Amino acid sequence: MARFVRRTALAVAAALLAAGCSGGSSGDGKGGEASGTARPSAGSSTTTDAKALPSSLTSQKLDWGRCKAAPDASPPGSDWQCATLKVPLDWSKPDGRTIGLALIRSKARGDNRIGSLLFNFGGPGGSGIATMPSYAANTSLLRERYDLVSWDPRGVGASEGVRCRSDKALQTAEAVDATPDTPAEERAYLQDAASFARGCEKDAGELLAHVSTTDTARDMDLMRQVLGDTELHYFGISYGTQLGGVYAHLFPKNVGRLVLDAVVDPSADAVGHAENQARGFQRALDNYLSATGQDPEQGSQRIADLLERMDSDPLPTSSGRKLTQALAFTGIVLPLYGEDSWPTLTSALKTAEQGDGSELLALADGYNDRDASGHYGTAAHSRRVISCLDNKPRPTLARAKKLLPEFEKISPVFGPFLGWDTVGWCHDWPVAGQSDTPEVSAPGAAPVLVVGNTGDPATPYEGARKMADELGKGVGVELTWKGEGHGAYASGSDCVTSTVNAYLLRGTVPRDGKVCA
């Protein structure tokens, strides 16, 4: 089955056979002057919800100790400590049952400490425990003045992580046609989606109704209090931008310095997100084709034709597994996350056109978190349980089929998969979705820095302006990078990095609309 592909650039880069995110231009030397500063500390302002919390939650002491190894990873070094935070399972019943959230931190190295800086790396479903130690290499200046903190959100990894299917069942499901052509294939597609949903319900139980972005935003504010911060300082990437926007809406008085990079469009519903991603990935593919001396229209059609042939005739691979159409689609998506990975895509497409699907299969396995032994990670499971609880719209089969021509018009390569995904992703889901679109308006909040990348495939650039507008006048401040890849910070632009660092370290707010070329 196809899936939404809103992942942090780092997690994707780690899975690639080649290096991950793109390089880019340095600053343009213009527009670096500040137009203001972030609001100074507002003191111990809290919301009514926070005041009502029992002291057993707000006064808990975190027992920081050595971290254990995350799944499929070595334990982090001695700079890193881990602990467990208790949060309510159901935020409407803060005195009720609690669950544990796994946290990781590295304490500030300098003397002039600002506070904690929380990171969410996207997904939804990405593990902060696994990602934070590696990402810290990009944040040497921030580490001097902030405790770097991340966590596995509820339903993810070490925080009550959900696994909806066995490894064997996941591999079997890869043979399901993600772009059905016949009534029998449509039934098989929807039956597979319903089976996945039942597996999630069986594994997660009561938790399935309490893993929304709103639940996690409330967890963040409790985290802020327990960490001892009067304001929340936060860096959200990809889906983490949606989480940051929802937090700002719920707790505007507690907003400190928030950076939202690779921005999810808050005005788009589930269908709108799929359309945005079809445009974004087609735009990235066009840029790739142009950069390699190919005509974008002709090159896209050649790739679409290759995928169409695999619909009925999967390619052999060196592993003995078959490269299906859906796996090939996933393999093409992955290297578009970073310009440095474009040569990998060139090689994989060339070998596929010669009849060998091995390289595209390796890329697909990288995206699907499948290792050489056939074990799959759980990020895809968590991504689905969170996004399906967030999203109220559940398109029917009839509506999805009506949408297909428009999706195919947007992109002959990505449109068919993402169009079908609108019905398959949350089909027959056991809990109702919460809203059409996330609410991110945050009147009265301190300025929030919103960073958009014109070549971002997974969260297209237009979403940054929409996030800035919906946060509200004087709150959303947009910074643009004219680059390639998913995300902008630490992707090769000195202009972006220095602007973000000045905001986080000194409270310097750039002028709204600043461009790093």
C-alpha positions in Angstrom: 0.0 0.0 0.0 1.2 3.5 -0.7 1.6 5.8 2.3 2.1 9.5 3.1 5.8 10.3 3.1 6.3 13.0 5.7 9.6 12.0 7.3 12.5 13.9 8.7 15.3 14.3 6.2 17.7 12.6 8.7 15.7 9.4 9.0 15.5 9.2 5.3 19.2 9.9 4.8 20.1 7.2 7.2 18.2 4.7 5.1 19.7 5.7 1.7 22.5 3.8 0.0 24.1 7.1 -0.8 24.5 10.2 1.3 21.3 11.9 2.4 20.2 15.5 2.3 21.3 17.9 -0.3 23.9 20.5 -0.2 23.0 24.0 -1.3 23.9 27.6 -1.6 25.4 29.8 1.0 23.7 33.0 2.2 23.1 35.7 -0.3 24.7 38.3 1.9 21.4 40.3 2.0 18.5 40.5 4.3 20.5 39.4 7.3 19.4 42.3 9.5 17.0 41.6 12.3 13.6 43.1 12.3 13.0 42.4 16.0 13.7 40.0 18.8 11.8 37.1 20.3 9.6 38.0 23.3 11.5 37.8 26.6 10.5 35.2 29.1 6.9 35.5 30.1 7.5 33.9 33.5 5.6 30.9 34.7 2.6 31.4 32.5 0.4 28.3 32.1 -2.9 27.4 30.6 -6.0 26.6 32.6 -5.5 22.9 31.6 -2.0 23.0 33.0 -3.1 24.5 36.3 -5.6 21.7 36.7 -3.0 18.9 36.5 -2.4 16.9 39.6 1.0 17.4 41.3 1.8 13.8 40.8 2.3 14.8 37.2 3.7 18.3 37.4 6.1 17.6 40.3 7.5 14.3 39.1 11.3 14.0 39.1 12.9 12.4 36.1 15.4 9.7 36.9 18.0 10.4 34.2 20.4 7.5 33.6 22.5 5.8 30.9 20.5 5.1 27.7 19.9 1.7 26.3 20.4 1.0 22.7 17.5 1.8 20.4 16.2 -1.0 18.2 18.8 -1.7 15.4 21.2 0.9 16.8 24.1 1.2 19.1 23.6 2.9 22.5 24.4 6.6 22.4 27.6 7.9 24.1 28.0 9.0 27.7 26.9 12.6 26.8 23.3 11.2 26.6 20.9 10.4 29.4 17.5 8.8 29.2 14.4 8.9 31.5 10.7 8.2 31.5 8.0 10.8 31.8 4.5 9.9 33.1 1.6 11.4 31.1 -2.1 10.7 31.3 -3.4 8.2 28.8 -6.5 10.3 28.4 -6.0 14.0 28.8 -9.6 14.5 29.7 -8.9 12.4 32.8 -5.5 13.7 34.1 -6.0 11.8 37.4 -6.5 8.5 35.6 -4.2 5.9 34.1 -0.8 7.0 32.9 1.6 5.9 30.3 5.4 6.4 30.0 7.2 8.5 27.4 10.8 7.7 26.7 13.0 10.9 26.8 16.6 11.5 25.8 18.8 14.5 26.5 22.3 15.9 26.4 22.9 18.7 28.8 24.2 22.2 27.7 27.9 22.3 27.5 28.4 26.0 28.1 27.7 28.2 31.2 25.1 30.5 29.7 22.3 28.0 29.5 19.0 29.1 28.0 16.9 26.0 28.8 15.8 22.8 27.0 15.3 22.7 23.3 12.9 19.9 22.3 13.1 18.2 18.9 10.5 16.3 16.9 11.9 14.8 13.7 8.7 14.1 11.9 6.7 11.1 10.6 4.4 11.1 12.4 6.0 8.1 14.1 9.7 9.0 14.0 11.7 8.0 17.1 13.5 10.9 18.8 15.4 8.5 21.0 17.0 6.9 18.0 17.5 10.1 15.9 18.6 12.8 18.4 22.2 11.6 19.0 22.9 11.5 15.3 21.2 14.8 14.5 23.2 16.5 17.3 26.2 16.7 15.0 24.3 19.5 13.1 23.7 21.5 16.3 27.2 22.3 17.8 26.4 25.9 18.6 22.9 25.1 20.0 24.5 22.4 22.3 26.5 25.1 24.1 23.4 26.9 25.5 20.5 24.3 25.3 19.9 20.9 26.8 19.0 19.0 23.6 15.9 16.9 24.3 13.8 14.6 22.3 11.4 11.7 22.9 9.4 9.0 21.4 5.8 10.3 21.2 3.0 8.2 22.5 2.5 5.2 20.3 6.0 5.4 19.0 9.1 3.2 19.7 9.9 3.0 23.4 6.7 5.0 24.3 4.0 2.3 24.0 5.0 1.8 20.4 2.4 0.1 18.2 3.1 -2.9 15.9 0.1 -3.7 13.7 1.6 -6.6 11.7 4.2 -9.3 11.9 7.3 -9.1 9.6 6.0 -12.0 7.6 2.6 -10.4 7.1 4.2 -7.1 6.1 6.3 -8.8 3.4 3.2 -10.7 2.2 1.2 -7.4 2.0 3.9 -5.9 -0.3 2.4 -8.0 -3.1 -1.0 -6.2 -2.8 -1.6 -4.0 -5.8 -1.6 -0.4 -4.6 -3.2 0.9 -7.8 -6.0 -1.6 -8.4 -7.2 -2.1 -11.9 -10.1 -4.6 -11.4 -12.9 -5.1 -8.9 -11.0 -8.1 -7.5 -7.8 -6.0 -7.0 -9.9 -3.2 -5.4 -11.4 -5.7 -2.9 -8.0 -7.1 -2.1 -6.6 -3.6 -1.6 -9.4 -2.6 0.8 -9.3 -5.9 2.7 -5.6 -5.5 3.3 -6.2 -2.0 4.6 -9.0 -3.3 7.0 -6.7 -6.1 8.1 -4.0 -3.6 9.0 -6.5 -1.5 11.0 -7.6 -4.6 13.0 -4.0 -5.4 13.8 -3.5 -1.9 15.1 -6.6 -2.1 17.3 -5.6 -5.5 18.7 -2.1 -4.3 19.5 -2.8 -0.8 20.8 -6.2 -1.3 22.5 -7.3 1.7 24.5 -4.2 3.7 23.4 -5.4 3.8 19.8 -7.9 6.7 20.6 -5.2 8.7 22.4 -2.2 9.1 20.1 -3.3 12.3 18.3 -1.2 15.3 17.6 -3.2 17.2 20.2 -2.5 14.5 22.8 1.2 14.8 22.1 1.1 18.7 22.2 -0.3 18.4 25.7 2.4 15.9 26.6 5.0 18.5 25.4 3.6 21.2 27.8 3.8 18.8 30.7 7.4 18.0 29.6 8.2 21.6 29.6 7.0 22.0 33.2 8.8 18.9 34.5 12.0 20.0 32.7 11.8 23.3 34.6 11.2 25.6 31.7 8.9 28.6 31.8 8.6 28.6 28.0 8.8 25.9 25.4 11.8 26.1 23.0 11.2 23.7 20.2 12.6 22.6 16.8 10.0 20.7 14.6 10.8 19.1 11.3 8.2 17.8 8.7 5.3 16.5 10.7 7.0 18.1 13.7 5.9 21.4 12.2 2.2 20.4 12.5 2.9 19.4 16.1 4.6 22.7 16.8 1.7 24.6 15.3 -0.9 22.7 17.4 1.2 23.4 20.5 1.3 27.1 19.8 -2.5 27.1 19.4 -3.1 25.3 22.6 -0.5 27.1 24.7 0.3 30.5 23.1 1.5 32.1 26.3 4.0 29.3 26.8 5.6 29.6 23.3 9.3 30.5 23.6 11.5 30.1 20.5 9.8 27.7 18.0 11.4 26.7 14.7 9.2 24.9 12.1 11.3 23.4 9.2 9.9 21.5 6.2 6.4 22.7 6.9 3.2 20.7 6.6 0.4 22.8 5.1 -2.2 23.2 8.0 -4.9 24.3 5.6 -4.9 20.9 3.7 -7.1 18.0 4.6 -6.1 14.4 4.0 -6.9 14.7 0.2 -5.2 18.0 0.1 -2.0 16.6 1.6 -2.0 13.8 -0.9 -2.4 16.3 -3.8 0.4 18.5 -2.3 2.7 15.6 -2.1 2.0 14.5 -5.7 2.9 18.1 -6.7 6.0 18.2 -4.5 7.4 14.9 -5.6 6.7 15.6 -9.2 8.4 18.9 -8.8 11.5 17.2 -7.3 11.5 14.6 -10.0 11.3 17.4 -12.7 14.3 19.1 -11.0 16.2 15.8 -11.0 15.4 15.1 -14.6 16.4 18.6 -15.7 19.7 18.4 -13.7 20.6 15.1 -15.4 19.9 16.5 -18.9 16.5 14.9 -19.5 13.3 16.5 -20.6 11.0 16.4 -17.4 7.8 15.5 -19.3 9.5 12.7 -21.4 11.5 11.4 -18.4 8.4 11.3 -16.2 6.5 9.4 -18.8 9.3 6.9 -19.2 9.3 6.2 -15.4 5.5 6.0 -15.4 5.7 3.4 -18.2 8.3 1.4 -16.3 5.9 1.4 -13.3 3.0 0.4 -15.5 5.0 -2.6 -16.8 5.7 -3.8 -13.3 2.0 -3.7 -12.4 1.6 -7.1 -14.1 5.3 -8.1 -14.4 7.4 -7.5 -11.3 11.1 -7.4 -11.8 13.5 -10.1 -10.4 16.1 -9.1 -7.9 19.4 -10.6 -6.6 17.7 -11.5 -3.3 15.1 -13.7 -5.0 12.3 -11.3 -4.0 10.2 -9.6 -6.7 10.2 -5.8 -7.2 6.5 -5.0 -7.4 5.1 -1.8 -8.7 4.4 -0.5 -5.2 8.0 -1.3 -4.0 9.4 0.4 -7.1 7.3 3.5 -6.4 8.7 3.6 -2.9 12.3 3.1 -4.1 11.9 6.1 -6.5 10.4 8.3 -3.8 13.3 7.8 -1.3 16.3 9.4 -3.2 14.2 12.5 -4.0 14.4 13.5 -0.4 18.0 14.8 -1.0 19.9 16.1 -4.1 23.0 14.2 -3.1 21.0 11.0 -3.6 20.1 11.7 -7.2 23.0 9.6 -8.6 21.6 6.7 -6.6 18.2 7.2 -8.4 19.9 7.3 -11.8 21.6 4.0 -11.2 18.5 2.3 -9.8 16.3 3.4 -12.7 19.0 2.3 -15.2 19.2 -1.2 -13.8 15.4 -1.5 -13.5 15.0 -0.6 -17.1 17.5 -3.3 -17.9 15.3 -5.8 -16.1 17.0 -5.9 -12.6 15.0 -4.5 -9.7 17.7 -5.0 -7.0 18.7 -1.4 -6.5 15.2 0.0 -6.4 14.3 -2.8 -3.9 17.2 -1.8 -1.7 15.9 1.7 -1.7 12.3 0.6 -0.9 13.6 -1.5 2.0 15.4 1.6 3.3 12.3 3.6 3.3 10.2 0.7 4.8 12.8 0.1 7.6 13.4 -3.4 6.5 16.8 -4.9 7.3 18.7 -7.7 5.7 17.2 -10.3 8.0 13.6 -9.3 6.9 12.8 -7.4 10.1 10.7 -4.2 9.7 10.7 -1.2 12.0 7.5 0.2 13.5 7.6 3.8 12.2 5.1 3.0 9.5 2.7 1.6 12.0 2.9 4.6 14.3 2.6 7.0 11.4 -0.7 5.5 10.4 -2.2 5.2 13.8 -1.4 8.9 14.6 -2.5 10.3 11.2 -5.7 8.3 11.1 -6.7 9.6 14.5 -5.9 13.2 13.4 -7.8 13.1 10.1 -11.6 13.1 10.1 -12.1 12.8 6.3 -12.3 9.2 5.1 -12.9 9.3 1.3 -15.0 6.4 0.0 -13.9 4.2 -2.9 -16.2 6.0 -5.2 -14.8 9.4 -4.3 -11.2 8.2 -4.6 -11.9 6.8 -8.1 -13.3 10.2 -9.1 -10.2 11.9 -7.8 -7.8 9.7 -9.7 -7.9 11.7 -13.0 -6.9 14.9 -11.2 -4.1 13.1 -9.3 -2.8 11.6 -12.6 -2.9 15.1 -14.1 -0.8 16.4 -11.2 1.7 13.6 -11.6 1.8 10.6 -13.9 4.4 9.0 -11.6 3.1 9.7 -8.1 -0.5 10.6 -8.7 -2.0 7.1 -9.1 -0.4 5.9 -5.8 -1.3 8.9 -3.7 -4.8 9.1 -5.2 -5.6 5.5 -4.2 -4.0 6.2 -0.8 -6.8 8.6 0.0 -9.2 5.6 0.4 -6.7 3.0 1.5 -4.8 4.7 4.3 -7.5 4.9 6.9 -10.1 2.5 5.4 -12.3 0.9 8.0 -10.3 2.5 10.8 -11.7 1.6 14.3 -11.7 5.1 15.8 -13.0 8.3 14.3 -10.7 11.1 13.1 -10.6 14.3 15.1 -10.6 17.1 12.6 -10.6 18.1 9.0 -7.4 20.2 9.4 -5.2 21.0 12.4 -5.9 24.3 14.3 -2.7 26.3 14.5 -3.8 29.9 15.1 -1.8 31.3 18.0 -2.8 34.9 18.8 -0.6 36.4 21.4 2.3 33.9 21.0 5.9 35.0 20.5 7.2 35.0 16.9 7.5 31.5 15.4 10.2 31.0 12.7 8.7 29.0 9.8 11.3 27.7 7.3 10.3 26.6 3.8 12.5 25.0 1.0 11.4 25.7 -2.6 12.5 22.2 -3.7 11.0 20.2 -0.8 9.3 17.1 -2.2 7.4 15.8 0.9 6.2 19.1 2.4 6.0 21.5 -0.6 7.2 25.0 -0.1 3.7 26.6 -0.3 2.9 25.1 3.1 5.3 27.4 4.9 3.5 30.6 3.9 0.2 29.0 4.8 1.5 28.0 8.2 2.9 31.5 8.8 -0.4 33.0 7.9 -2.5 30.7 10.0 -0.3 31.2 13.1 -1.4 34.8 12.8 0.0 38.3 12.1 3.1 39.0 14.2 3.4 35.3 15.1 4.4 33.4 11.9 7.7 34.6 10.4 8.6 33.0 7.1 12.2 32.2 6.0 12.7 30.8 2.5 15.6 28.7 1.1 15.9 28.2 -2.6 17.2 24.7 -2.4 16.5 21.0 -2.8 15.6 18.2 -0.4 13.4 17.7 2.6 14.2 20.5 5.1 16.5 23.5 5.1 18.5 23.7 8.4 21.9 22.0 8.2 21.3 21.2 4.5 24.1 23.3 3.1 22.9 26.9 3.4 25.0 29.1 5.7 22.3 31.7 5.4 19.6 29.4 6.8 21.8 28.0 9.5 23.0 31.3 10.8 19.5 32.8 10.7 18.0 29.9 12.7 20.9 30.0 15.1 20.5 33.7 15.7 16.8 33.2 16.5 17.4 30.3 18.9 20.5 31.7 20.6 19.9 35.4 20.7 16.2 35.8 20.0 16.8 37.6 16.8 13.7 37.5 14.6 14.4 37.9 10.8 12.1 40.0 8.7 9.1 38.0 7.5 9.8 36.9 3.9 13.6 36.7 4.1 15.1 34.6 1.3 18.3 32.6 1.4 19.3 32.0 -2.3 
